[in-house]
Amino acid sequence: MGWGIETKLPILTKRDLSLVYTPGVGECCLKIKENAKMVMELTNKANSIAIFAFENKSDQAKEKAETFRINGFDAYPIILKKSKLSTQRIIESLRPTFGYFDVTLIDESLDESKFNTYIPKVPLSYDVPMAIDLSDDIKTAAVELHMHTRGVIKQAWCYDEPKLVGVVSNGSAVLGFGKIGPDAAMPVMEGKAALFKKFGGVDAIPICIDACDVEEFKNIVKVLEPTFSGLNLEDICAPDCFDVEEELIKEMNIPIFHDDQHGTAIVVLAGLINALKLIKKDKTQVKVVFSGAGAAAIAVCKLLLAYGLKNITLTDINGAIYKGREHNDKYLEQMAQKTNPESVKGALKDVIVGADVFIGLSAQGVLTPDMIKTMADKPVIFALANPNPEIMPDIAKEAGAYIIATGRSDFSNQVNNSLVFPGVFKGILQSDVKVIDDTIKIKAAEALAQKVDDVSVNKIIPDPMDMEIAQIISAAILDKQG
């Protein structure tokens, strides 16, 4: 037997998805940013207890967790690797995640006043009526829902010991809000854990770490390795996220997946595969222009290159990215070596002329109708800035866009990462794979694209509520291993 995760409420519609995850959950984050104590009201933190132990006492930590669970609390054995890091600092860094810390199995002198500022007395009740009268406004309703249920996940008994995934963030780039901190990141990480369970049957918990120094953050994550079978990195600022992912993949013996990068990339590639069928253009011939050159944009670009696209140009606030540009950091220079084959210079409006595909991972209003009018015949628009896209679909359509995708649930062709990460981890956890490489990502994208039976301009991506998707993606990954 073991203890896994359950959602506190059913997720049956796109509105439910919007309340548990984006865009609604962002309002909960902002409430916590304004008042850190609200994390106890809007998440399951108040009922979450961490039992810390080193690897030699992992069995004792599991037994101790059972005692807390009998009394109605959610208790998680957090098993640590020995390291040069201060145990005191490691535990303190996890203060945003758990309401109470049991450190009786740690044979060191610790100052509990630094982290045990909350003493749980009465467990949260899970007998929550599902008929909740919520506001029509998504943001307001999300706060009302989270207040009512105290977060969206809880522990649950299961027959087998689950393979646990950590949804890890330091709160340095939360949604579109930027560096709002690990406490305010908790609703997003809980929402992610709920979607892991709902769509993939994967047990995941939030791990929000109070460590913005990138070296310290990496070292703390490494120490947590014995607790988890995989890590989903989330809402970590660029360029730190590249360094973090690269080092963790190299030094940890469990799969690491930065969803903001690779989840987005897989869904975009799936949508583009179907879009190219409709516009009847070859992947090696199309011209693709990006607005934005952050973590997600670079990951999407890399995957498109791996899939065989040849003519891609990235742009940022300083215009087109080309070899030797003075504004390039090392990551942009690396991308410049592989993109912009004609070394085009200028602003987005100059570069987009004649483009077949626009991919926006930047900001509201960046793409104008006049720019779309200069693109090639049947232009494909991925306007993925959230919550407000680079151009609204109706305006893009009026300007001549043939296919339009956004990140929003209220328009067709929603690029939603929940289509990807549950299935990727479902497949990975059933295999011996430790590195999620381009071959796996392309397999996942192709499986996702093939799930759309009747491809049309309003249907290049499956519906996020399709419960078969995770199984299809995991099967594709397992087939790749065979």
C-alpha positions, 0 to 999 in steps of 0.5 A: 500500500502507499499514499498518493494524490487526489484532487479535491474536486472534479475537473470536468470542463474547460471552466474547471480547468481554468479555475484550477490552473490558468488563467484563474489560479493567477489571481490566487497567486496575486492574493498571496503576493499581497498577503503571504498569510493567504497561502494558508487559506488558498492552498493545502499548505496548512494541512501538509506536514513534511517528515525529514530524514536522511536515506538511512532512516527513510523507512522510519520517516514513512512510519512516522508519516502514517501517524500524522495521516491517522490524525487527518493530516497530509504527511510527506516523507522528505528524504535527503541525500547527504551533502555539504549543504546546511541541513538547517538551510535546506529545511528552511528553504522548503518553508513555502511548501509545508505547514509544519516540519517534523525533524525528529529523525534528523540527528542535528541541532536545528533551530525550529523557530526558523521554520516551525512558525505554524503548529497544526492542531485540527486537520482540514475537512475534506467533506467539501460540498461540490455545489459551490456558488461561484462568480461568473468571473474566472479570476474571482471564482478561482479565489472563491473556489480555493478559499472554499476547498483550501487548495486543490489537492490532498493525499489519498490511500492507494494500493501500490507505493506511487512514483512521486513527481516533484513540481519544483519552482522558486517563484522567480517567473510565475505565469506572467507576473514575474518574480513574485516568490515561492509562497505566491507560486504555490497555487500554480504548483498545486494546480499542476499536481492536480492536472498530473493526477487528473489527466495522467494518473501521476502522483505529484506534489508542489515543492516551492523553494525559497532560494533565488540564488541559482547555485543554491537552488540547484544544490537544494534540488539535488539533495531532494533526489531520494524523495522523487522519481522525477522532477517537473521544473516550473516558473523559473526565470530565464536564463537561470532555467537553462543552467538549472535544467542542464546541471540537474539532468547531468547530475541527477539520476531521475528524469527532469522536464522543464515544462515551460520550455518543453511542454510548450514546444511539444504542443506547438510542434503538434499544432504546426504539423497539422497546420502545415497539412492544411496550408500544404507547405513543406516543413523544410520550405516554410519561413517561421518568425518568432516574437520573443526569445525567452525560455519557451521560445528557445525550446520551441525553436530547438524542437522545430529545428530538430524536427527538420525546419530550416528557415527560422528567425528569432526576434526580441525587444532589440529586433532580429537575432543574428550571429555576433549581435551585441545584445546576444547573451551566450544562449542567444548567440548559440541560437543565432548560430542555428537560425536566421540563415540570411542574417536578416536585421531589423524589427519584427515588422521587417523580418515577418515579411513573407513569413508563413508562420508567426510564433509569439511568446512575448507580449500583448499587442506585439503583432499588428494587422499590417504585419499579418498582411505582409506575410505569405499566403495562408499565414499561420499565427501562434499568438501565445502570450498569456493572458492576452495574446500578441493579437486577438484572434478576431483581429488576426482573422480580419487581417488575413490569418488562416489559422490562429492558435492562442494559449486561452481556453475561450478560443479554438486551438488552445496551446495548453501544456496540460496536453503534454506533461501528464502523458510524458511523465506517465510514459517516462515513469513506466520506462527506464528513461532518465533523459527526455530527449528530442526524439521523445519530444517529437514522438509526443508531438506526433502522437498529439497531432495524430489525435486530431481526427478531422483537422481544420483551421479551428482544430489543429490541436486536441481538446485539453479535456480529452482524457485519452491524450496522456495514454496516447503520448505515454504509449508513443514514448514507450514504443520509442523505447521498444 
